[in-house]
Amino acid sequence: MDQNEFTQRQYGPDGRPIELTFGQKVKKFFAPAGVALLVCFKFLAKFKFLLPFLKTGITMVISIWAYAVFWGWQFAVGFVLLIFVHECGHLIAAKWVGLKVTTPAFIPFVGALITLREAPRNAWIEAFVGIGGPLLGTIGAIACVGIYHATENPLFLALAYTGFFLNLFNLMPVGFLDGGRVVTALSPWLWIVGFVILVGYTVMRFINGHGNFLLLIIIAFSLPRLFSLFRRKTEAERRYFEVTPEQRLIMGTLYFGLIVFLAWAMEAAYVDRETLQIQ
């Protein structure tokens, strides 16, 4: 019998070893883990304000790892940071109008999201929060263009192109996408236009062998809002969509102007795969 085994054995008054029951063995095995978890819970309870930041940080790391498997860690880090900048745009806009929101949570191959803890009071506020993400996200992509010109590293041009595309796609006037929220301040009937565009784009992707089931999910989740156009509205619902002409002009200028700029920027920032070599 070695020394470790001798010290771990328990003995009775007669000097004979006592056999532990199965339950006692399980308890003895998990006791250290239980103590560690208890310490962690006490720490988190004391510093619970850190939990939202831990959620964002952990989901960011998981997303970076997932994207790195396909596109390399350098592109993965830049891509996740661009998504983070986009979500910060929503967060800042929501805080600006006094809405309580969560910190961003990242979902690999889906993107990220923030959750409003209270519903917008009207269509203008919903549109304001919706446009915040694409606006700040576009600035982030422009910054990548600047870094590219300073370093001549094609990685940043690829990130810029991806950022422009990401924000342009989100401006599609469909359901819960940013564009779907923005056009609530213009005309909810634009949801029909966005739905037709999205369905056509999805069909073309599948025909060309590049189908994406995420697009089907977006189509499915956009249907409830689309159907709501054709049912009778309550007085409160009609008031929700009341927007002043000035507000409609401001949001329309931002929305359509951003679409035109992003389409042009994508064309200007395009880089083919042969030119781009990411390690």
Order of alpha helices (4+ residues) and beta strands (2+ residues): alpha-beta-beta-alpha-alpha-alpha-beta-beta-alpha-alpha-alpha-alpha-alpha-alpha-alpha
